[in-house]
C-alpha cells in the first residue's frame, strides 16, 4: 500500500493522479509556479476532466497529485 491510498484503493487507482501532477508541473502554464498558486486551477481542471464520478474527486486525489507535482522533473 502507499501513503495516499485508502484501505480499499490500490496504487493503480492513484497512478493517474500522480501522472497528472507531474504533467502539470511540466506544463508551461504552471512550471514556475508554487503549488499554493496553482492548486485552485488544477482542482478546477481535474474536476472538469475526472471529478464527476465520485471516485476520483479532488479531495481523494489531491495528495497524490501534489506528490506527482513535487517529484516532477523539469
DABEL-V707586 format. One line per field, one symbol per residue. phi: phi as a letter, one per 40 degrees, with the letter a starting at -180 (. if undefined). psi: psi as a letter, one per 30 degrees, with the letter a starting at -180 (. if undefined). A space follows every 50 residues. Layout:
phi->???
psi->???
//
This chain:
phi->.bdccccbbbddcbdccdcddccccccdcbdbbcdccbdcccdccdcccb cbcgcbcddcbdccccccccccbc
psi->llefklfglleeffeeeeeeeeeeefkfffegllefffeeeeeeeeeeef gfffehleeffeeeeeeeeefkk.
//
